[in-house]
Structures are given as C-alpha cells and as structure tokens.
Amino acid sequence: MVTTTKKIKITENQLQIVLNEIMKVGKTPYQQFIYYLEEIGKPGRLTGTGNIEEIYRNSMQSALENYIERNTDDPSINYSENDIKELKDEFFNEHSDDFMLRQLEVDKSRNLINVYRALTIPQNNNEYESKKFYKKLQNFLSGTGLSWGMDYESAKAYEGNSFQDEIILCGRVSPDSIDWSYTLSIAADVREDELRLLKNKPVEIYKVVTARGQILPLKTQLIVSTGNSDKWDYK
C-alpha cells in the first residue's frame, strides 16, 4: 500500500490555465466543479498516521486553554479566579461524555476519519458567476476549506444561491490533519459537530454528491489540499 503524504500545491499561473479550461470544457455547473477538482487534485489513497484517541486526549489541555482565552478576551473585564474555574468546569462538563470521539466515523482499516463539506457552486452555468467562483478558489491556492462536518447530515453550505446547486464533498483525513485544540474548544461552546482541519493538509475525496443525492462521477479517488489561507472557511 502506498502512503501519500506530499502536500498538494499549485501555482497561480497553473490555476489560471485550469480556470480558462474549465470555462471552455465544462458544460454544466456540476461538470465544471468536477473538472476543477480533478485538475487540482492527484489520484491516490491516504493512510492515516497518529492514534485517534491518544491525539484526542492529548489535545484537551490546549483546547481548554483556547476555550479560556476566547472567553476572557474582553479587556474591559477583570476576570477572577472563580471566573476561570467556572470556564474550566464548563469545558470539562461539555466533554465529559467524549461525544466528539464517539461520533467520529472511522475507517479503522486505514486509520482515517470521514469528513464532509458542502459548497454552493454557481447555478445555471452563468459564466460571470463561474469565473468569480473559481477565481475565489484560485486566490486561496486550490484549497477545499478547513471546516468539515463529522457526518453527511452536518455538512452545510453557509451561503448560496440555490438548493439544487449545493454539492457535498465526502472525504477522509488522517487523525493528525485535524486541529483538535480548536475543534474541541469550539465544541465546548455549542456542542458543534464540526472538525476544523489544519492548513495544507491532504484530504482523500472519494465521492461528490449533490444536495438532491445525485452522485457525481469521479474518475478516481483524489487527494486535494485543505488550502493555506489565514482566513479560509469558504463562506
């Protein structure tokens, strides 16, 4: 079995060529996106590294620190030791049942975690909207985004034009490609079922589905990058 670890990168010039080709070859919004995905990705399969439960447990302390920092960031307030203790109690109460660890969809044979991400693509093959959409992806250096759902139902696009033009990327990632500290910190606020991935990490895309359940044809499983923007959420 071949293990893929190399980061996926593409130059701006290469992306512009891809963008031009998309507009020539793509016949529908779905086909345009699949073509783009196949151009920026590489055929391959991942093998996960790192023990999931061990990484999860070891991230709790840094996640707690992140949680406290985010909830004590008002400079006008003098936070007491009791305030900090209450935040610690809140954090550990929320994670007392390991709800995130239990909800993970894991491919144990390859030590990979299933992740899902929705994107809204331009509708009706509008050339202006398509160019603007792919230009935005180009500016983020071919990334697919950092925020992924833990299951198919939790994958949501935060904005879009039409239900029928929402697509869901179904992928797999290595346990050490997840920003566990941030993920666990945010989950303590709202029991969020979102996994925040690290920048420039590979994702194995094994299926692309429309919001209506239509499976879009991929020639093969692809390895794509999460992207490297400091503010990359694709919203």
N, C-alpha and C positions, 0 to 999 in steps of 0.2 A: 504494500500500500504506500502510495506517495503522499507525503505530508506537505501541504502548501503553507508557507509562512511568509513569503515575499510580499511586501506592501504593493498595492496596485496604484500606480501613478501614471498620469498622462499630461503632456504639455498643453499649454493654451493653444498653440498652433495646431496640434493634433485634434484637439477638441473642436476647433473651428472647422476643420476639414470634416469631422464627423457631423457637426451641425449642418453644414452645407449638404452633405449626402442624405441626411435624414429628410430634409425638405424635398429632395429630388425623388427619393425611393419610397418613403412612407406613403401609404395610400389611405390609412385610417389613423386616428389618434392612438389606438392601441398598437398598431403595427409600428408607428413612429417610435413609441416608447420602447418596445421590444428591440427594435433595431438599435436604438441608442444604448440600451442595456448590454446588448451583445457586443457592441463596439468598445465600450469602456471596460467590460469585464474580460476575464480569462476563463476558459473551460477548466474545470478541476473540482476536487473534493478536499474538504478540510478534515484534519484530525485534531481534536481538542487537546489542549495542554492545561495542566493545573487541576487539582481536586476541587470539585464544586463546593462541597460542604466545608472544606478547610478554608478556601478563599472567602466564602461567605462569613464564617465565624471570625476570621482574622480581620475582616473589614468593619466589624461592629464598632470598634473603638474610634476609628477615623470617621465613621458615619455619625457617631454620637457627637464628635467634635464639630462636624459640619452642621449638624442639626442645631446645636447650641449657638454656633456662630451666626447662622442665618436668622435665628430667633432672638438675638441680642444685638442687632445691628443698628438700633436707634440711638444715636449719640446723645439725644436729649434725656435718655432714661439711665438712671444709675441702678444697674441690676444687682440685686443682693445675692448672697449665698443661697438663700431659700429659693429665689427665682431659678437659679442654676439647678438646684436639687429637683425642683418641680419639672424642669425640662428633661432632666435625666430620667426621672420616673416616667414621664410621658413617652419618651423614646423607647424605653425597655418594655413598657406595658404594651405598646403597639406591636413590638416584635417578639412578645413572649411566646407566641404560638408558631413562630417561624413560618408565617403564612406565605412569604415570598418563596422560600425554599421549597415548601410543599407544592406550590402551584407551578413550578418550572416544568416545562415539557423537555425531557432529556432523552437524547439518543445515546443510551448507555454503551452501545457497541463502539461508538466513535467519540464518546465523551464530549458531545456537542449539545448546546441548548437551542431549542427552537425559538425563533423570534419573528415578529410580524410587523409590517409597516405599511401604512396606506399613504398614497399620494393621489392628488387630483390632477389629472392631465388635461391639456387643452381640449375643449369639446368641438365637435363638428369640423375638425381638421382646419380650423381657422389659421391661416398662415401667420398672421401677426401674433396671435396668442401662442402659437407653437414656437416661433422664433424667440419670443420673450421668455417662455418657459425653459427652453433648452439653453438659452443664454444665461439664465439664472443658475442652472446646473453647471454650466461651464465656469462661471465665476467662482463656484465652490469646488473647482477641480475634481469633477466627476464623482463627488460623494453622494451616497444614498441617504445620509442622515444619521443622527445619533440616537434619536428616541424611537424605540421599538416596543411593541406590545408583547406580553408574555403568552398570549393566546390569540387565536384568529379573531375572536369577537372583540378583543380590546384594542385592536388596530383601528385607529381612526384618523381621518384627514381633518385637520383643524380648520381648513377653509377650502372652498372650491366653488365651482360653477354649477355642477350637475351631478346628481347621484350616479347616473349611468357612466360617468367618466372617471369614477374613482377606481383605482386599482390597488391591490394588496400584494406586497412582496412577501413571500414566505421564505424564510432563510434559517440558517443555522450558524452559530458562532461558538468560538472557544470560550470556556469559562473565564479565562484571563483577558478576554477582549471587552469585558463589561466593567464599567466604572461603578463598582459595588458600593463604595463610600457614598457617592452622590445618590445612587439608586435607593439605598436603604435609608438615607437621610430624608429624601423626598417622600418615600413611602410612609414614614412615620407621621407625616402631616395629614395625608388623606388616604392612607392605605392604597396608594397608587400601584397599579399592576403594570407599570412601565419599567423597562430596562434601559438605562442610559449606557450606550456603548462609548468606548474610547475613540479618539480621533485616529484616522488612518489605520483602522483595523479591518481585516478581511471578513466578509460575510459570504457564505455559500448560499446563493439563490437557487432553490430547487423548483419553485413554482411561482407563477404570477397569475392572479385571479382578479376578475372584475368584481365590482360590488354586487353584481347580479349572479355571481357564481360561475361565470364562464372562465375556463382555464385557457390562458393564452399560450400559444406554442413557443417553447424554448427549444433550441437545437440541442442543448446540453445544459447541465448544471454549471452555473457561473460563479466565479469568485470576483466580488466587487469590493470597493473600498467604502468605508463609512464617510470619508471626507475629512477635511482638515481645517474648516473654518472655526474661528474662535466663537462665533455665534451661529452655529449650524444646527438648525432644527427643521429646516424646510417648512416654514409656515407661510 
